[in-house]
């Protein structure tokens, strides 16, 4: 939870929201810094009881905010880097620790950690959580938000899959806003909510 000046993701956040707001988001989501790769960040998964379930190390481009995928995909788990023996990784929703701060705010759930953080900056009327993977949505992981007003914002191409997972749960709504407004080019690129919010912020998205 230090050296954010060396953290490429945090530096990129400053270019979008300004330093003050970026640091608020950094603290809200407990974004850490890793020396496993120069400039890498750590997305800690902290549950509603403030137990640290795990930490995902990821590397982002400080100029574009995109994940570094070449010459390989820069993703690693803290427990693997530290060689912790017999570690039993039990993932929770990223950002779940926020649930203890407000019982009334509606919940919004997306796929990636980056999207949850970016959306929180632009749409603070929700508590933003992330599944940390398209295939990580499950009823078990949704237990901490049971009974609350919940909206899911799946990435393009994931709407049907997420709808199937939560089918029959009246307190969960799956937003189809991306599916309704996406172009064929957007679909091929697999854009998510953060991409649209950033395009709108830059003035590149037609109104």
N, C-alpha and C positions, 0 to 999 in steps of 0.2 A: 504493500500500500504506500509506496514511495517512488521516487525517481520518475515521476510522470513526465518530466522534461525529456526523458530518454525513451518514453513510451510512444511509439509511432501512432497507435490508435488514439491516444489521448491528445496528441498534437494535432491530429486530423480533426478531432472533435472541436478543438479551439477554432479551426478555420471555418467551421459551420455555425457554431453557436456563440463564439467569443469566449475568452478565457474564463470569465466568472461563471457563466452558465455551464460550460464544459466541465469545470471542476465540481459543480453541483451534481452533475450527472455521474461523474467519476466516483464521487463519494456515495451517491445514492445506490449505485450498483456495485460498489466495492471492487472497482476494477484495479487489479494488481499489475505489477511490472515484473517481467521475467528476464533473466540474463541467459536463458537457454539459447535464444537467438537474439541478436542485437535488435532492440526496439520492440520486442514481443510483449504482449499483454497477457494477463491471466483473468479469465472469466470464472469467478468462484461460484459454485452452486451451493447456496446457503438456504436451508429449509426454513419453514415458518417458526421453528423453535430455535433458530440461529445455530443449528449444527452445520458444519462445513462438510458437505457430501463429497466434494471433489473440486478440482480446478483444471480448467482447460486452457492450455497455452496456445495462443494463436498469433500469427504475424500479419500485420496489415501494412499497406503502402501508405506512407505518411502524407503523400500528395493526393491520392485518389480515394483513400479509405477502402480500397478493395483488398481482399485476401491475397496474400502472396502464395501462388500455386506453382511457381517455377523456380528452380528446376524440380521441385517437389512440393506437395501440399504441406504447408507449415502448421500442423496441428499435433499437439501432444498433451498427455495428461501429466499433472504434477506428480502424482504417485508413481508413475512410470519413470519419470526423470529422476526422482529421489530413490528409486529402487526399493520402495516400501514392500516388504514381503507379505504375501497372502492378503493383499488389499482387496476388500469387497466393495466395489464401486456400486452404490445405489443412488442413481441420479434423481434429482428433483427438478422442478421448473426453475430455470434461471430467473433470479429476481424474486423468488418466493418469500424471502425474508421481509419484503415490503408489506406483506399482508398484515403483519402485526401492528402496523402504524395507522391503519384506517379500516374500519369495518364496513363502511358505507360506499366507498368509491367503487365504480364498476371496474371490472377486470378485462383487459385485452390481452390476448395470447397470440404470439407470432412464432415463427420457426427459429430465427437466428438471434443470438445475443445482440449483435450489432443493430438489428432492426428494432428490438425492444428498447435499446438505449436511444436510438435516433427518434423513434416515435414518441418516447417519453419527453424528449426535448420539444417536439412540435405539438404534441397533444397531451398535455399534463392532466387533462380531466379524467384519464384512465390510469390505473396501476398496470404497468406493462410487464409481462412475463414472456419467457421464451421456452420452447420445448428443447432447444439445442439440437435440432435435427428433425427432418421431415417425418421420419418413421418413429419418432419418440413420443408422439401424442398417444396417451392411453388414459383410460378411466381411472386407473390407480394414481397416476400423476395429477389428475384433476381433483382428487379427494380434498386437498386443502382449500379449494375454491367452491366446493359443493354448496349449493343454495344461494350463492351470490350471483349478481348479474354478470354474465361472462359473454364476451364476444371473441370469436376466433377469426384471425385474419391470415388464412393460409397463403403461401406463395402461389404464383400462377402454376397450374397443373396439379395442385394438391387439394383442390376444393373437394372433389368427390371422396377422396380418401379420408379427409378429416371429417366430412359430413357423416360418413359411415361409422366412424369411431364413436361419435356422440349422438347418433340417431336414437331418439326416444328420450333424451334429456331436455326437458322443456326450459330449463334455466340456462341453457347454452345456445347461443345463436352463431351460425357460421356465416360470416359476411362474404358476399359474392361480388363486392364492389370492384375488385381487380379483374375478375372474370368478365364483368359486364363492360368494362372500359378498355380492356387490353387490345392492342393491335396484334397482328400475326407476328410482327417483329418482336414485340414485348414477350409473347408466349415462347418464342424460340430462345429468347435470352433468359427466360425464367425469372422475370423481375419479381420483386417482393414489395411490400408496403414502403419500406425505407427508400427504395429506388424512386418511387413515385413522389414521396415527400421531398426528397432531395432535388428531383427534377423541378418540382413546383417552386422550391426555395430558390433555385438558380434562375427561374424564369424560363426554363426550357420546356415546360409542360404547358401545352395550349389549354386555355380555360374553356 
